[in-house]
Amino acid sequence: MNRAELIESMANETNQTKSSCEAWLNAFVSTVEKNIKKNDGVKLIGFGTFTVSKRKARTGRNPQTGESIKIPARTVPVFRPGSELKAKAK
């Protein structure tokens, strides 16, 4: 499902216009992005948690040449599904 299909599905489920559903989706994504940027998370009980994870610096290997390269440490956004979402995926 892509973004347009998600907006259309939301509009059908809620009997709202596509433009209002798109505004709600944009607000949700913006809020998650702001909290991730502040190193805070967003917890939706039963659905999942959006958090930030720190990856350590490590040594990798260039697959074309085989030489070792250094991969710097960085922070990445992570989504961890909740128990209810995991149960529905089975």
N, C-alpha and C positions, 0 to 999 in steps of 0.2 A: 504494500500500500504506500503510495507516495503522498506528498503534502496535500495536493488537490483532492485526492480520493478521501483522505482523512477529513478534510473540511466538508466535503459533500456528505460523508457518513455522519458527521456531527450534526449537520444541518437537518438531515433526515430524522435522526434520533430525537432531536430537541424541538423540531418544528420551528426553527429559526432560519434567518436568511444566511446564505453562504458568507456574506460580508461580515455579519456579526460574529459568526463562528470563526472566521479568519482573524478577526480582531482579538477574540478570546485566546485563540491558539498563539498568536503573536505575543500577547501579554504574558501567557504562561512561559513560553520559551525565553522571553526577555527576563522574567523574574528568575528563572533557573540560571540563566547566564550570569546575571548580576551576583547571585549567591555563590556560584562557582568561582567567579572572579575574586570574591571576598574570602574564599576558602571556607565558606559556610556550605551546608548541604540543604537539600530540600527532601523532607521525609513525607511520603504519602502512605500512611498505614495501609497495609494490604496490597498496595500496588508496587511500591519500591522506593529506593533512596538514590538521589543524585548526590554524589560526593566528589571530592578531589583526592587523588592518590599521588604520592610522590614516588618516582622511579629513581633508583640509584644510578650513578654513572657506571658504565660497563664497557667491556671490550667486545666488539662484534667482528664479523668477517665479511669482506666484500665478496659476494658470490662470483663475480666475473674474474677478479684477479686473485682472490684467495688471501689478499693481504689483510692484516688486522687494522681495525679502525676503532677510535674511541668514540663512544656514544655518550653525550653529556647527560647529566641528571636533569630531570624535568618533572613538572606536574601535569597530570592528565585528568580529564573528567571521567567519572566512572558511574555506571548505573548498576545497582544491585536490586534484582527483583524481589518483591515481598513474597511471603508464603502463599497468599491467595493467588497471586499471578502465577507462581510456580505450579500450583495445583491445577490451574486451568490449562496450562501448557501440556499436561500429560495426556 
